[in-house]
Amino acid sequence: MREAGPGAFVAAHGFGCLATLACLARRSTDVAGALLVAPRDPDEFGLAPQPLEMPVILVASRSDPCMTLEQAHRLARTLQARCVDAGDAGHIDGPWPKGERVLARLFSLAEARERELALAMAMSN
């Protein structure tokens, strides 16, 4: 996790993405954003993810044996997340240099959301 103003960022991989989603469903107020890399299929574990009220980027591979790209896009739509196609990267277990750029994008999305919320609060006063 990285501290960021009002909350922290969460990065998770594989089954950790599902554990993260379960935790965020109960308590997400102190989380500024989430990076979900190569998630497992929630249906496989009987989970029903809900939309998240924070910036979320889901990274999926075209050749991940744990979740098809189509399933990943469907999950991203459910979460109201952005989906990044990692290409033919398997389960994304090794080095992935593009990951730093994706994480930087998540930070930017969270900062933009904070500015929008601050503006909305200022206009309501």
Buried (B, 14 or more C-beta within 10 A) or exposed (E): EEEBEBBBBBBBBBBBBBBBBEBBEEEBEEBBBBBBBBBBBBEEEEBEBEEBEBBBBBBBBEEBEBBBBEBBBBBBEBBEBBBBEBBEBBBBEEEBEEBEEBBEBBBEBBBEBBEEEEEEEEEEE
